[in-house]
Amino acid sequence: MSAMEPETRVLSQTRTRIASSSSNLEAGLARSSVDAAAERYRALSRAIAGRPLPLALLDLDVLDRNAQDLLKRAGGLPIRLGTKSIRCVEVLRRMLALSPRFQGLLCYSAREAAWLASLGFDDLLVAYPTVDAADLDAVAAQLQRGKRIVLMVDDPVQISLIEARARALGVCFLLSIDVDMSSRFPGIYFGMRRSPLTAPAAVVGLAKLIAQTPQTLKLVGLMGYEGQIAGLQDAVPGQGLKNAMLRMLKRRSVRELSARRQAAVQALREAGFALEFVNGGGTGSLESTAADPSVTEIAAGSGLYSPGLFDHFEQFHNPPALCFALQVVRQPTPDIVTCGGGGYIASGPAGADRLPRPYLPAGMQLIAQEGAGEVQTPVVLPAGVQIKIGEPLFFRHAKAGELAERFEQLLLLQGGEIAGAAATYRGQHQCFL
Ligand SMILES: Cc1ncc(COP(=O)(O)O)c(C=O)c1O
């Protein structure tokens, strides 16, 4: 699978429509996508020539276009940037400066939120619960400096631990309730295993518990993240039946979970709780989340870098902005070259889809027996392509933010030239989860 797929996909769709009328044109289109991929390989190789490999390369022009596309798909709602899918302070700043509709950050760790607050960011929502004392202390210190950090809860046990810490520290923690957005179909659990709060009454029950100690806890928001819509590809080539099934399940699930999110908001309102925000969604669900009138903001991040696991959605396609380059260090056979490094496997259910995607030159393939290795990654070259020892090959990570954990900086490409480098969290000696 290659990241020239955007072009290839567009071209092949065009081809389907015109195939019967012109086979010459078809051949021409196929050739032009191959030519475009070859040109992209040459351009990227030229841009990074002489730089130490491996390296991570972020195309700012593509990043900005992807950002605009996310905004367009969000239907006018603000987008809270999902930091786990970015993990680079300079990119966060660039996105927040790009449009006033990028508002606030959805953080993946409380200590991360506190660190970002110390760097000048504000309006931080921690998407996942924590009861760790060091986490709470770090957040409390930023609250005392006037920063806004909201913690996520979905259980009375978390509330009693957070409340006890708030009392000890003399602060009032801001809280958001996470509502379960999964669907249970006969024989299929369709969703994430996160919040136990499904019924509106359970949400109101937790809100009332929070309201019992107004000096130490304040409910300000609600989040309902529909991961099964936002993160599951539904247009994977060669999986027609599975795609059709998934789209059907998604349609049913969206109806159910939108109604559930609205019911939870309504129930809270009727019980006298005024919410400052209702957060939902992710890159893969911008359209359906924006259509839920109870949602006031959408979280998204992956669509910016556009990694391998976001290549095949029916509703949208963003070209890849982030890739990494490995150096060819040996050549075991004429059609196979082996690179140094490359074993950047994505988290989640272990499977081939978690492997890096060979990107450029187009048509390269990993070898099933070895995959992407800890210090060596062999690839089969496409027919007619020759790569010499010392030259680069380009790959893409399956997920968006995790690549940043493997590199201290992202080399920045703009107008086809290297325009600088941006430190990743790792490059700033930060490691959260
Ligand atoms: C709570 C929450 N919201 C939103 C997202 C969507 O993020 P992204 O757009 O990076 O896929 C995620 C991703 O896992 C998430 O956990």
The ligand as an SDF file (V2000), in Angstrom:
LIG
                    3D

 16 16  0  0  0  0  0  0  0  0999 V2000
  -11.8630   10.7880   23.4850 C   0  0  0  0  0  0  0  0  0  0  0  0
  -11.4060   10.8840   22.0720 C   0  0  0  0  0  0  0  0  0  0  0  0
  -11.9050   11.8560   21.2970 N   0  0  0  0  0  0  0  0  0  0  0  0
  -11.5260   11.9880   20.0170 C   0  0  0  0  0  0  0  0  0  0  0  0
  -10.6380   11.1010   19.4390 C   0  0  0  0  0  0  0  0  0  0  0  0
  -10.3470   11.2610   17.9740 C   0  0  0  0  0  0  0  0  0  0  0  0
   -9.0590   11.5990   17.6840 O   0  0  0  0  0  0  0  0  0  0  0  0
   -8.5030   11.5150   16.2080 P   0  0  0  0  0  0  0  0  0  0  0  0
   -9.2160   12.5190   15.3980 O   0  0  0  0  0  0  0  0  0  0  0  0
   -7.0670   11.8330   16.3970 O   0  0  0  0  0  0  0  0  0  0  0  0
   -8.6910   10.1260   15.7030 O   0  0  0  0  0  0  0  0  0  0  0  0
  -10.1110   10.0630   20.2090 C   0  0  0  0  0  0  0  0  0  0  0  0
   -9.1810    9.1140   19.6040 C   0  0  0  0  0  0  0  0  0  0  0  0
   -8.8720    8.0590   20.0930 O   0  0  0  0  0  0  0  0  0  0  0  0
  -10.5040    9.9530   21.5590 C   0  0  0  0  0  0  0  0  0  0  0  0
  -10.0490    8.9560   22.3520 O   0  0  0  0  0  0  0  0  0  0  0  0
  1  2  1  0
  2  3  1  0
  2 15  2  0
  3  4  2  0
  4  5  1  0
  5  6  1  0
  5 12  2  0
  6  7  1  0
  7  8  1  0
  8  9  2  0
  8 10  1  0
  8 11  1  0
 12 13  1  0
 12 15  1  0
 13 14  2  0
 15 16  1  0
M  END
$$$$
